[in-house]
Amino acid sequence: MKTLAALLLVLLAAAAAEAAGPRDRTEALAALDDRDVETRRLGAAALAERGTMEDVDRLVQALRDADPLVRAIAERSLWGCGAAPATPRSIACWPSAWSR
């Protein structure tokens, strides 16, 4: 049930990002550093659509954001960028790895 709720939130954030979020990849990356939590959420969601493998490090950093929704969106956005959770580059920071 938690997975379904998280997926729904990610989809809603992605829809909001399309409507009101960053217009391009550069704005989405900048949004990850914003003080406003909603801006960071929109930036992470936008990278699911506009991100590239070059953005993996930034999304991995977002996995440590203070906001749990930013972390969840960043995790899903890594898939959109073509990264998988088991890559050596990101496994140490992956939320599921923290609970082990």
Buried (B, 14 or more C-beta within 10 A) or exposed (E): EEEEEBEEBBEEBBEBBEEEBBEEBEBBBEBBEEEEEBBBBBBBBBBBBBBEEEBBEBBBEBBEBEBEBBBBBBBBBBEBBEBEBEEEEBEEBBBEEEEE
